[in-house]
Amino acid sequence: MELEAIKNMVTKYEGYHASFVNRAEVAKRYYLGDNDIMHRKAKDVEQEPMRLADNKIAFNFYPLLVDQKASYLFTDPPLFDVGSPEHNKIIANTLGDSYEKKIKDLCVEAANAGVGWLHYWHNEQGFNYAVVPSAQIYPVYTNLLERKLTGILRTYTDVDDTGSEWVIYEVWNEKECAVYRRRGEIFEAFNRYSIEIAGMVAPSNVYKHEMGAIPFIPFPNNSTYTSDLTKIKSLIDSYDKTFSGFVDDLEDVQQIIFVLTNYGGQDLKQFMQDLKTYKSIQIENLGDGDRSGVSTLNIDIPMEARSKLLELLRKSIFSMGQGIDPEQQGLDSTSGEALKFLYSLLELKAGILETEFRVGLGELVRAICRFNNIEVKEIKQIWTRNAIKNNSELADMCSKSMGIISHMTILQNHPFVENADSEMELIKKNSRKKQIIIFQTMIHLMMMNNRI
């Protein structure tokens, strides 16, 4: 692609992508507990001399809801079955020990930005993959009803050997990646790679990735690509403001306010000194009907109204955020149906994300299979929820399903089984041992009968 065309793409990208990056950064702030109330303008003491307290208390409802979803879905990450135990092991080994963390981080990124991105590549160590910050990615899709990814523009900052900071632009398609960089008015091809031409090695800004597809996979948070913060931000802000204002009132009115009428001293400093030293003060009496003296002013704080508002806001946050309130009460039963009710809203939200993630995970497994020269026709994904369960009910259901559904399906859903393939191998080994023991026992009995 020509340099001028790249410049035009970058200009267009930065204009469209600015609002997305801003929304993603706001959600990330809230996930880190840096709510808007922490950036509220300080009170003007001169305008409100009686309102000195300025508490800024941020409640971490949002990270709790996001972590609930990530833990519920990916503490036990999805497993894959391509129809061959040997191929399943290859896929599991390629995903590696960091698979659980990466898929959890991908869920958090999608919840904050509305979409998470996974980049995969290969090198001397083999197949690799990593989560890419969504703010770095601008995807290019076709205009067809069933959108297809046709290109990726990735941007980030980097520092060269001289300490100068550059903005790096990577343009990816199905075959190659072209790299450019910009600093101020300078926009140039960035020769980060090398190619061999007629036996000579020359610098190049183009890299032939040979992955068979664009090596970036989107993982949407939902069908509208929106953040989990969108539905509950205003509720969280209202809760923060109400609670912080409540604490401000408690601090501002905890001291006694004196009302002085015809005080005979020079100033308020003398008034406080006389009150402390002599336990009395001087008042000027103007005759009959004079109301000179000292009184105190009491301010009533609307406790009940604020408590009710905070209660309603908290309930709305967990309801609209589709999560589980840790303080939720009223479940006297521990049956499986009661536990399902507790997780009903979270399950709805998790089910939507699972639908979106299944497509991306299927694409990742196919990329792994292409790298390992594995032909795959169907990919079965096994998802497990990390929820409080009634294991006795589940085990009883599995026991009653023997002879009705396949042994493998029962193992995949049994509460005590983590890996169905490994468990099946153990069952086969135990079965062979049992057969050997039975055979040896029969031989022994035959030999004893012959002796007799």
C-alpha positions, 0 to 999 in steps of 0.5 A: 500500500502506498504511503499516502494511502496509509496516511489517509487511512490513519487520519480516518482511523483516528477520527472514528476511533477517538470516541471508542478509546474514550469510552474504553478508558472511562470503563477501565478507570471505573474498573480500577476504582477511579470513579468520576467522583474522584475527579469532582471539582473541589468545593468553593469555601468562600461560596459555602462557608458552612460546607467545608467537608468534601469527601470523595468516596468511590464504590467498586460495584463495577469491578465486582460485577466484571470479576463476577462474570470473569470468574463465573465463566473462566475459572474453569476455562472452556475445553475443546474436543475435535474428535481425537484425544491425541489432537485434543492434547496437542491443542491443550499443550499449545494453549499452555498453562497461561490459557486460563489467565489470558481468557480471563483477561480477554473477558475483562477487556471485552467487558470494559471496551465492548470487545476484546482482541486476541493476536496470534503468531508463530516463531521459534518457540511455536504457536503464540497468542496474546490479548491486545488492548482494544484501544490499539485496534481499528478493524476494517470490515466488509459492508456485507450483511455477514461482516467479514474482517478484511484488515486490521490497523494497530497503533501504539507508541514505542521508543527508539534507540535514541530515546525518541518516542514514535507512534507505530502503525501496523497494517495487517491483511491475510498475507502480510503486515506493513509497518509505519511510524510517525513523529510530529510531521514525519511519517515514514515506512518503518524497516523493522524486518528484513527480506532476502532479494537475489541472495542479499538481505535488505531491510523492509517494513513488510512481514509475511506472516503466513498464518492463513488468515488475519491473525487477529480475533475479535471477542465481542462483549455482546451483539452491540459491542458495548461495555458493561459499564454503559447500563450502570454508570449513572447509578454508580455515580448517583450512589457515590454522590449520595453517600459522599454527600451524606458523609459530608453532612455528618462532618459539617454538622457534628460541631455545635453552631452557636447563635449569638444575640447582642454579644458584648465581646470584641470578636468570635475568638474572644467568645471562644476564649471566654467560654473555655476559660470562664465557662461564661460569656458577656451579653449586652442587655438592651432592656425589657423584651430583649432577647440577648443570649446564646443559643445553639442551632441543630441541623437534622440530617434526612437519614431515612430518605438517604438510606432508602435511596442508597438501598434502591440504588444498590439494588438497581446496580446489581439488577441492571448490571445482572450480577449477584449482590453479596448482601442478598438474603432470603434464600433459605433452601440450598437446592439446585433450583434455589441456586439457579435462581441466585445466578439467574441474572448472571447466567443471562449475561454470561450466556450472551458473552458465551455466544459471542466468545464461542465464535472467536475460540473456534477460530483460535482452535482452527488456527492452532490446527492449521499450525499443527497440520490437523484437519478438523471438521467439528470443534466441540466446546465444553463450557463450565460455570464456576458456581455454587452447586449441589454436587449430590444432585448432579452426581445423582443425575449422572448416575441415573443417565447411565445407559441413556446418554453416552459415557463421555457426555456423563463424564464431561458433566460429572462434578468430580471430573475435570478432564473427560479424556483423562478420566476415560483413559483411567476407566479403561486402565482400571477395566483392563486391570480388573479383567487381568485380575479376573483372568488370573483368578480363573487360571488359579482356580483351574490349576487348583482343580487340576491338583485336586 
